[in-house]
């Protein structure tokens, strides 16, 4: 728990909201009306697992795994900026794909728009994590040359 609390706010958002978004794909994203002619009509609830949902699931898993490896395992490549940029791109792709999925689905439910908000939180978390790493990279490191000397 202490390791989780030591993470940046962005990493915390991604690691909490990412799995929740993945679970949301099992809930109802659409209510499709099916006409059976003389027998009547029926509303059929559809979950989020279609082509867009599969892509969304892959992006969410990639984002969460990359953040977890970078922030929790701390391998030697964790501080490299290309991985933080990859995390940012994946997080923003999660938000865009969720929005496109919800907008292109016929008869999207209100819950699907809440799931899009969850995807936007994942994207915002990836951005906050990226911004924190860039900010930390700009801060002067103690013991390095070129810093102002104490008089």
C-alpha positions as CSV (number, residue, x, y, z in Angstrom):
1,X,0.0,0.0,0.0
2,X,2.9,2.4,0.8
3,X,4.3,1.7,-2.7
4,X,1.0,2.6,-4.3
5,X,0.7,5.8,-2.2
6,X,4.2,6.8,-3.3
7,X,3.1,6.8,-7.0
8,X,2.2,9.9,-8.9
9,X,-1.5,10.8,-9.0
10,X,-1.6,10.0,-12.7
11,X,-0.2,6.5,-12.2
12,X,-2.7,5.9,-9.4
13,X,-5.6,7.0,-11.7
14,X,-4.4,4.6,-14.4
15,X,-3.9,1.7,-12.1
16,X,-7.4,2.1,-10.5
17,X,-9.5,3.2,-13.4
18,X,-7.9,1.0,-16.1
19,X,-9.1,-2.3,-14.6
20,X,-12.5,-0.8,-13.8
21,X,-12.8,0.2,-17.5
22,X,-11.8,-3.3,-18.6
23,X,-14.6,-4.7,-16.3
24,X,-17.1,-2.2,-17.7
25,X,-16.9,-4.0,-21.1
26,X,-18.9,-6.8,-19.5
27,X,-21.8,-4.4,-18.7
28,X,-24.5,-3.1,-21.0
29,X,-23.2,-0.5,-23.5
30,X,-26.2,-0.7,-25.9
31,X,-29.9,-1.4,-25.8
32,X,-30.8,-2.6,-29.3
33,X,-34.5,-2.9,-30.3
34,X,-35.2,-6.0,-32.3
35,X,-38.5,-6.2,-34.3
36,X,-40.0,-9.6,-34.5
37,X,-42.9,-8.5,-36.8
38,X,-46.3,-9.6,-35.6
39,X,-44.8,-11.1,-32.4
40,X,-43.7,-7.6,-31.3
41,X,-40.4,-6.0,-30.4
42,X,-37.8,-6.6,-27.7
43,X,-34.9,-4.7,-26.3
44,X,-31.7,-6.6,-26.3
45,X,-28.9,-5.4,-24.0
46,X,-25.4,-5.7,-25.6
47,X,-22.2,-5.6,-23.7
48,X,-19.1,-3.8,-24.8
49,X,-17.4,-6.7,-26.5
50,X,-17.3,-5.9,-30.2
51,X,-14.5,-4.8,-32.5
52,X,-14.1,-1.4,-30.8
53,X,-14.4,-3.1,-27.4
54,X,-11.7,-5.6,-28.2
55,X,-9.4,-2.8,-29.3
56,X,-10.3,-0.8,-26.2
57,X,-9.5,-3.8,-24.0
58,X,-6.1,-4.3,-25.7
59,X,-5.2,-0.6,-25.2
60,X,-6.3,-0.6,-21.5
61,X,-4.3,-3.7,-20.8
62,X,-1.3,-2.2,-22.5
63,X,-1.6,1.1,-20.6
64,X,-2.0,-0.5,-17.2
65,X,0.8,-3.0,-17.7
66,X,3.2,-0.3,-18.9
67,X,2.4,2.0,-16.0
68,X,2.7,-0.9,-13.5
69,X,6.0,-2.0,-14.9
70,X,7.4,1.5,-15.1
71,X,6.2,2.7,-11.6
72,X,6.0,-0.4,-9.5
73,X,8.8,-2.7,-10.7
74,X,11.2,0.1,-11.5
75,X,13.4,-1.5,-14.1
76,X,16.4,0.3,-15.4
77,X,14.5,1.7,-18.4
78,X,11.7,3.1,-16.3
79,X,13.0,6.7,-16.4
80,X,13.4,6.8,-20.2
81,X,11.2,9.4,-21.8
82,X,10.1,7.2,-24.7
83,X,8.2,4.9,-22.3
84,X,6.5,7.8,-20.7
85,X,5.5,9.0,-24.2
86,X,4.3,5.5,-25.1
87,X,2.2,5.5,-21.9
88,X,0.7,8.9,-22.8
89,X,-0.1,7.8,-26.4
90,X,-1.8,4.6,-25.1
91,X,-3.8,6.5,-22.5
92,X,-5.1,9.0,-24.9
93,X,-5.9,6.3,-27.4
94,X,-8.0,4.6,-24.7
95,X,-10.1,7.8,-24.3
96,X,-10.5,8.3,-28.1
97,X,-11.4,4.6,-28.8
98,X,-14.0,4.6,-25.9
99,X,-15.5,7.8,-27.2
100,X,-15.7,6.5,-30.8
101,X,-17.1,3.2,-29.6
102,X,-19.9,4.9,-27.7
103,X,-20.7,7.4,-30.5
104,X,-20.8,4.7,-33.2
105,X,-22.9,2.2,-31.2
106,X,-26.6,2.3,-32.0
107,X,-28.7,3.1,-28.9
108,X,-25.9,3.7,-26.5
109,X,-26.9,3.6,-22.8
110,X,-26.3,6.2,-20.2
111,X,-23.9,3.8,-18.6
112,X,-21.7,3.7,-21.7
113,X,-21.2,7.4,-21.4
114,X,-20.1,6.9,-17.8
115,X,-17.6,4.3,-19.1
116,X,-16.3,6.9,-21.6
117,X,-15.8,9.3,-18.6
118,X,-13.8,6.5,-17.0
119,X,-11.7,6.1,-20.1
120,X,-11.1,9.9,-20.1
121,X,-9.8,9.5,-16.5
122,X,-7.4,6.9,-17.7
123,X,-6.2,9.3,-20.5
124,X,-5.9,12.1,-17.9
125,X,-4.0,9.9,-15.6
126,X,-1.6,8.9,-18.4
127,X,-1.1,12.6,-19.1
128,X,-0.5,13.5,-15.4
129,X,2.0,10.7,-15.2
130,X,3.8,11.9,-18.3
131,X,3.8,15.5,-17.0
132,X,5.2,14.5,-13.6
133,X,8.0,12.6,-15.3
134,X,8.9,15.6,-17.5
135,X,8.8,17.9,-14.5
136,X,11.1,15.6,-12.5
137,X,13.5,15.4,-15.4
138,X,13.8,19.2,-15.5
139,X,14.5,19.5,-11.8
140,X,18.2,19.9,-10.9
141,X,19.7,16.7,-9.4
142,X,21.8,17.2,-6.3
143,X,25.5,16.5,-6.7
144,X,25.6,17.3,-10.4
145,X,27.8,20.0,-11.9
146,X,26.4,23.2,-13.2
147,X,24.2,23.9,-10.2
148,X,24.4,27.1,-8.3
149,X,27.0,26.9,-5.5
150,X,26.4,27.9,-2.0
151,X,28.4,31.0,-1.1
